Amino acid sequence: MFDYDTYPELERGTVSRDEMTIAPENNFTNVLVLRELESHAVFTTDGQSADLANVAVGSGDDRETYSPGLMFMRKQTGSDRRFGKSLQRDLLDTECTMQVNKMCQECVECILYGSAASDDADQQLSITSRVMYDTAYTLRDATAVIDEKFQNAPGDDYAKSAEATIREPDFFEPGTLFPSVITLRDATPEELAFVLGITAKNKRYGAATSRLGRVKNHVLGVYTGSEEGPANLGLTRDVLTRLRDTDETTADSIQDVITAAAHDPELVGDLLQSAFDERVNAERGGLDLERVPDDTVDDLLDAATGDSLADVLETQLDASRAFLEQTD
């Protein structure tokens, strides 16, 4: 469906379906994403406190250390994998589960995202993921993006005794932004379309997703080449300094940026894209990556979010099964 005669720009960082191999090569596709919270969200490891880091940003007199909130990499990949499994069930009528050691190990999602060895004694293979995520960092300090909420736990009787106050987990505020990169290694164009479809259509991340955690994933660009793109942390630092320096904000310092009440997602998206491009094109230490034309990305997204995704996955399914047969 996405042949190299039609989209030659995809050949550089992907592999064709008939060239999938279990021996790793250096074909990388980097998807640049800005994740925007559209509701409160809970990202914790211990079930109570938000994950935080200490990060230095800026230089000279305007050097600051702040504590960004984290969207840990497992919070991203776990949600995307569950959504990918459900897409397959809808479009291919495949039966596969997220239960460890019980994945089918032959569907498109298993072959791309990986799986542990099966309980089946005849199928003791583990598959390494070819989709790599990185922990994402908020642009603003935790004091600006995280809210501690409390609630009482009263009974439903007319008369009741006092109850202890129950502390709720830390909530990330709506409008919080997370610069992110998703990297695919040795993926086919069809697998890239699958990941783009998941990224564009998946809208729930973190805990309590039946009530919280709505996210809008802005796909800002796709880059292909022989290496991974910049890390989320470096991009986040770059965006912070650009927000300080741009005339489109009133910030005069890094402190103003990290404590701001909000940031415009469209402006941040533009700055994030320019930060990625600059790191790719740096005169010294640049990256062997090229930006895929927006028209091609739009075609991929149309296929990934429309009725043709079923055809894309059906086309890839035979290649995914043949990939596994190389271990025989």
Backbone torsions as a table, in degrees:
resi	resn	phi	psi	omega
1	MET	NA	-36.7	178.0
2	PHE	-115.1	72.1	-177.7
3	ASP	-78.8	158.2	-175.2
4	TYR	-74.2	-17.2	174.2
5	ASP	-68.0	-36.1	179.2
6	THR	-82.6	-40.0	-178.1
7	TYR	-126.4	72.8	-178.1
8	PRO	-62.5	-22.9	-178.7
9	GLU	-68.4	-16.1	178.9
10	LEU	-83.4	-16.5	-174.4
11	GLU	-66.2	-27.9	-173.2
12	ARG	-67.5	-35.8	-175.2
13	GLY	-120.2	9.7	178.5
14	THR	-128.1	175.9	174.3
15	VAL	-125.8	150.8	177.6
16	SER	-74.3	160.8	-176.1
17	ARG	-59.0	-37.4	-176.9
18	ASP	-82.9	1.5	177.9
19	GLU	-113.4	11.0	176.9
20	MET	-63.3	134.3	-177.6
21	THR	-139.0	150.4	178.4
22	ILE	-79.9	-8.2	175.7
23	ALA	-88.7	116.6	-175.7
24	PRO	-59.5	140.3	172.7
25	GLU	-124.5	178.8	-175.4
26	ASN	-108.1	65.4	173.6
27	ASN	-113.2	112.6	-173.9
28	PHE	-120.1	137.8	172.3
29	THR	-124.4	122.8	-177.6
30	ASN	-110.1	124.6	179.2
31	VAL	-106.1	117.1	-179.1
32	LEU	-89.4	124.6	-172.6
33	VAL	-133.1	140.6	168.2
34	LEU	-112.1	116.7	-179.9
35	ARG	-92.9	126.1	-177.9
36	GLU	-120.4	121.8	177.3
37	LEU	-71.5	129.5	176.7
38	GLU	-108.4	3.0	172.9
39	SER	-155.0	177.0	172.2
40	HIS	-63.2	150.7	179.2
41	ALA	-142.3	154.7	179.3
42	VAL	-120.5	114.9	175.8
43	PHE	-122.5	99.7	-179.4
44	THR	-134.7	161.1	171.7
45	THR	-102.7	-37.8	-177.6
46	ASP	-94.7	2.7	179.9
47	GLY	83.7	-0.8	-175.3
48	GLN	-131.1	-55.5	-172.8
49	SER	-102.2	139.4	178.4
50	ALA	-64.2	147.6	175.8
51	ASP	-76.5	129.3	-177.8
52	LEU	-128.7	161.7	174.2
53	ALA	-136.4	168.1	171.5
54	ASN	-114.4	119.9	-172.2
55	VAL	-129.8	132.8	174.0
56	ALA	-92.7	139.2	-179.5
57	VAL	-145.6	150.2	-178.2
58	GLY	86.1	-177.9	-179.1
59	SER	-150.6	163.9	177.4
60	GLY	62.3	-137.8	-178.2
61	ASP	-69.3	-18.7	-178.7
62	ASP	-105.1	32.9	175.7
63	ARG	-87.8	129.3	-178.4
64	GLU	-129.8	152.1	168.8
65	THR	-113.9	125.1	-179.4
66	TYR	-130.0	168.4	-177.7
67	SER	-114.9	90.4	177.8
68	PRO	-74.4	150.2	168.8
69	GLY	-77.1	152.4	-175.1
70	LEU	-114.6	139.5	161.9
71	MET	-104.6	93.2	-174.4
72	PHE	-57.0	148.5	-173.8
73	MET	-56.5	-34.7	-178.9
74	ARG	-68.2	-26.6	176.9
75	LYS	-67.9	-27.7	-180.0
76	GLN	-84.0	-51.5	-175.6
77	THR	-68.1	-35.8	179.7
78	GLY	-63.0	-45.6	179.2
79	SER	-65.3	-43.9	-179.1
80	ASP	-65.1	-37.3	180.0
81	ARG	-66.9	-43.1	178.3
82	ARG	-60.6	-41.3	179.6
83	PHE	-67.2	-39.7	177.8
84	GLY	-62.5	-41.1	176.7
85	LYS	-60.6	-43.1	-179.0
86	SER	-67.4	-35.4	175.8
87	LEU	-60.0	-44.7	179.5
88	GLN	-62.2	-42.2	180.0
89	ARG	-61.6	-38.7	-179.9
90	ASP	-69.7	-42.6	-168.2
91	LEU	-96.7	-29.7	-176.7
92	LEU	-115.0	-7.6	-177.4
93	ASP	59.3	34.7	177.2
94	THR	-89.1	152.0	177.5
95	GLU	-113.4	110.8	177.2
96	CYS	-147.0	154.5	-173.4
97	THR	-126.5	161.0	173.7
98	MET	-88.2	-1.0	-179.7
99	GLN	-66.5	130.0	-179.9
100	VAL	-59.3	138.7	179.3
101	ASN	69.6	7.2	179.0
102	LYS	-125.7	11.8	177.2
103	MET	-73.4	152.7	-174.1
104	CYS	-71.8	-26.2	177.8
105	GLN	62.4	26.2	175.2
106	GLU	-141.8	-7.6	179.7
107	CYS	-82.3	169.6	-179.2
108	VAL	-59.2	-43.4	-177.1
109	GLU	-65.1	-44.9	180.0
110	CYS	-62.4	-43.9	-176.7
111	ILE	-69.4	-30.6	-178.9
112	LEU	-86.0	-47.6	-174.8
113	TYR	-90.6	-10.4	176.1
114	GLY	90.2	165.6	177.8
115	SER	-162.7	155.7	176.7
116	ALA	-80.2	167.3	179.4
117	ALA	-58.8	143.2	-177.4
118	SER	-77.8	158.4	173.0
119	ASP	-68.5	-20.2	-179.3
120	ASP	-65.7	121.7	-177.6
121	ALA	-61.6	-24.0	-179.3
122	ASP	-87.6	-1.1	-176.3
123	GLN	-137.5	68.5	-177.5
124	GLN	-95.8	56.8	179.2
125	LEU	-116.2	143.1	169.3
126	SER	-112.4	146.0	-177.2
127	ILE	-116.2	124.7	-179.8
128	THR	-78.8	136.4	178.6
129	SER	-65.6	141.1	173.0
130	ARG	-109.3	15.8	174.0
131	VAL	-119.5	120.6	-174.4
132	MET	-113.6	130.8	177.3
133	TYR	-113.4	160.2	179.1
134	ASP	-132.8	144.0	175.7
135	THR	-55.3	134.5	-178.5
136	ALA	-104.1	148.6	-173.9
137	TYR	-118.9	141.1	175.3
138	THR	-72.4	152.0	177.0
139	LEU	-77.7	-25.8	-178.9
140	ARG	-105.4	159.5	-179.6
141	ASP	-65.8	155.2	-179.7
142	ALA	-56.5	-33.4	179.9
143	THR	-64.6	-21.4	-179.0
144	ALA	-97.4	-21.3	-173.4
145	VAL	-114.2	-10.0	-176.4
146	ILE	-117.3	133.5	-178.5
147	ASP	-121.2	128.9	175.8
148	GLU	-90.9	117.6	-177.8
149	LYS	-110.1	144.0	179.4
150	PHE	-122.9	152.4	173.3
151	GLN	-146.8	149.9	173.6
152	ASN	-84.8	163.3	-180.0
153	ALA	-124.2	67.7	-178.3
154	PRO	-75.0	151.6	172.9
155	GLY	-77.6	-177.2	-178.0
156	ASP	-105.9	12.4	176.6
157	ASP	-77.4	157.2	175.7
158	TYR	-65.0	-39.8	178.5
159	ALA	-117.1	131.2	-175.5
160	LYS	-150.2	155.0	177.0
161	SER	-84.2	165.9	179.6
162	ALA	-65.1	141.4	179.5
163	GLU	-114.5	153.4	178.1
164	ALA	-68.7	142.9	176.6
165	THR	-73.6	136.7	-179.4
166	ILE	-105.0	127.2	179.3
167	ARG	-84.8	127.9	177.5
168	GLU	-82.4	162.9	176.0
169	PRO	-64.3	164.7	174.6
170	ASP	-66.9	134.1	-179.7
171	PHE	-109.2	130.5	170.2
172	PHE	-79.5	135.8	-174.5
173	GLU	-76.4	147.8	171.3
174	PRO	-56.4	145.6	-178.0
175	GLY	92.8	-8.5	177.8
176	THR	-65.9	137.7	-175.7
177	LEU	-116.2	138.6	179.4
178	PHE	-127.9	104.0	170.5
179	PRO	-64.1	134.2	-173.9
180	SER	-145.4	151.2	172.0
181	VAL	-128.3	131.5	172.8
182	ILE	-108.9	126.9	-175.7
183	THR	-115.9	128.7	175.9
184	LEU	-107.8	138.5	178.1
185	ARG	-117.8	129.6	178.4
186	ASP	52.8	41.0	179.9
187	ALA	-94.9	153.2	175.0
188	THR	-84.1	162.6	174.5
189	PRO	-57.9	-34.5	178.4
190	GLU	-67.1	-39.8	176.5
191	GLU	-65.6	-36.7	175.4
192	LEU	-61.7	-43.1	177.9
193	ALA	-61.5	-38.7	178.4
194	PHE	-61.1	-46.7	179.9
195	VAL	-65.7	-39.9	177.3
196	LEU	-63.5	-38.7	177.7
197	GLY	-63.8	-43.9	177.3
198	ILE	-61.3	-46.1	-177.1
199	THR	-63.3	-41.9	-177.3
200	ALA	-73.9	-32.2	-171.9
201	LYS	-100.1	-22.9	-179.5
202	ASN	-75.1	129.0	-173.2
203	LYS	-129.1	11.5	-179.3
204	ARG	-133.9	127.0	-179.8
205	TYR	-138.3	152.6	176.9
206	GLY	89.5	-162.7	-178.3
207	ALA	-85.8	160.5	175.1
208	ALA	53.2	47.0	-174.2
209	THR	-71.4	-9.7	174.6
210	SER	-73.5	-14.7	-179.1
211	ARG	-129.6	-22.3	-173.0
212	LEU	-133.3	178.6	167.9
213	GLY	81.0	24.8	178.2
214	ARG	-73.4	131.4	-175.1
215	VAL	-132.9	140.1	170.8
216	LYS	-107.5	119.6	179.9
217	ASN	-95.7	111.2	177.3
218	HIS	-88.7	112.6	175.8
219	VAL	-82.7	114.1	-172.5
220	LEU	-98.4	-19.4	-178.7
221	GLY	171.9	161.3	177.6
222	VAL	-128.0	133.7	-177.2
223	TYR	-127.9	135.5	-178.2
224	THR	-122.9	151.1	178.2
225	GLY	168.3	-155.2	-172.8
226	SER	-103.7	10.5	-179.8
227	GLU	-154.4	165.9	176.8
228	GLU	-69.6	155.7	176.5
229	GLY	-82.9	-172.8	-179.4
230	PRO	-62.1	155.6	176.8
231	ALA	-76.8	154.5	179.1
232	ASN	-56.7	-38.5	-177.2
233	LEU	-63.2	-46.1	179.4
234	GLY	-62.9	-41.5	178.4
235	LEU	-64.8	-39.5	179.1
236	THR	-62.5	-43.8	177.0
237	ARG	-60.3	-42.5	-179.4
238	ASP	-62.1	-42.8	-178.9
239	VAL	-65.1	-38.6	179.3
240	LEU	-60.8	-45.4	179.6
241	THR	-69.0	-33.1	177.9
242	ARG	-70.3	-35.7	175.3
243	LEU	-64.6	-34.8	176.3
244	ARG	-67.0	-38.7	-170.7
245	ASP	-89.2	-19.9	-176.7
246	THR	-72.4	150.1	177.2
247	ASP	-78.7	-5.9	-176.3
248	GLU	-87.4	2.0	173.2
249	THR	-127.6	167.5	178.0
250	THR	-98.1	8.7	-177.1
251	ALA	-70.9	135.9	175.9
252	ASP	-110.3	-9.8	-176.3
253	SER	-151.1	166.1	175.1
254	ILE	-60.4	-37.7	179.0
255	GLN	-58.5	-40.1	178.0
256	ASP	-62.5	-37.7	-177.1
257	VAL	-70.0	-46.5	-173.3
258	ILE	-77.2	-13.5	178.4
259	THR	-111.0	9.2	-178.3
260	ALA	-63.0	152.3	179.6
261	ALA	-67.6	-30.5	-179.7
262	ALA	-167.6	163.7	172.9
263	HIS	-128.9	144.0	-179.8
264	ASP	-72.4	119.0	-178.1
265	PRO	-60.1	-36.0	-179.8
266	GLU	-66.3	-43.7	177.1
267	LEU	-64.2	-45.8	179.6
268	VAL	-61.9	-39.1	177.9
269	GLY	-60.5	-43.6	178.3
270	ASP	-63.7	-42.7	-179.4
271	LEU	-68.8	-36.8	178.3
272	LEU	-64.9	-43.2	179.1
273	GLN	-64.0	-43.3	179.2
274	SER	-67.0	-32.7	177.4
275	ALA	-66.6	-41.2	177.7
276	PHE	-63.6	-47.3	-178.6
277	ASP	-59.9	-39.4	-179.0
278	GLU	-66.2	-39.8	179.0
279	ARG	-66.9	-34.3	177.5
280	VAL	-67.4	-40.2	-172.1
281	ASN	-98.6	12.2	-178.8
282	ALA	-57.0	139.1	-177.1
283	GLU	-62.2	-35.7	177.0
284	ARG	-122.6	130.2	179.7
285	GLY	76.8	22.7	177.1
286	GLY	-66.9	170.3	-176.8
287	LEU	-108.8	144.4	179.2
288	ASP	-80.8	70.5	-178.8
289	LEU	-136.8	150.6	174.4
290	GLU	-131.1	142.6	179.2
291	ARG	-76.3	131.2	175.6
292	VAL	-75.4	134.0	-179.3
293	PRO	-54.3	144.0	-176.9
294	ASP	-59.8	-33.6	-179.9
295	ASP	-61.8	-39.7	178.8
296	THR	-68.0	-43.3	178.4
297	VAL	-61.5	-40.6	177.9
298	ASP	-61.7	-40.3	177.6
299	ASP	-63.6	-42.9	178.3
300	LEU	-62.1	-44.0	180.0
301	LEU	-66.7	-38.0	177.2
302	ASP	-61.4	-43.8	178.8
303	ALA	-67.6	-36.1	-175.1
304	ALA	-75.6	-24.1	-176.6
305	THR	-112.1	2.4	-178.5
306	GLY	-111.4	-166.1	-177.0
307	ASP	-69.1	-19.3	-176.2
308	SER	-80.3	-4.5	179.0
309	LEU	-60.9	-34.3	177.5
310	ALA	-60.6	-41.4	178.3
311	ASP	-66.6	-38.3	178.2
312	VAL	-60.7	-47.3	-178.7
313	LEU	-69.1	-37.4	178.6
314	GLU	-63.7	-39.6	178.2
315	THR	-64.7	-40.1	-177.5
316	GLN	-75.8	-26.5	-171.9
317	LEU	-59.1	-44.9	179.8
318	ASP	-63.1	-38.7	179.5
319	ALA	-67.8	-36.5	178.8
320	SER	-64.8	-41.1	178.3
321	ARG	-67.3	-38.7	178.3
322	ALA	-66.6	-33.0	177.4
323	PHE	-58.7	-45.7	-178.7
324	LEU	-66.8	-32.2	-177.4
325	GLU	-66.6	-15.1	178.4
326	GLN	-65.6	-16.7	-179.9
327	THR	-82.0	-11.4	-178.5
328	ASP	-69.1	NA	NA
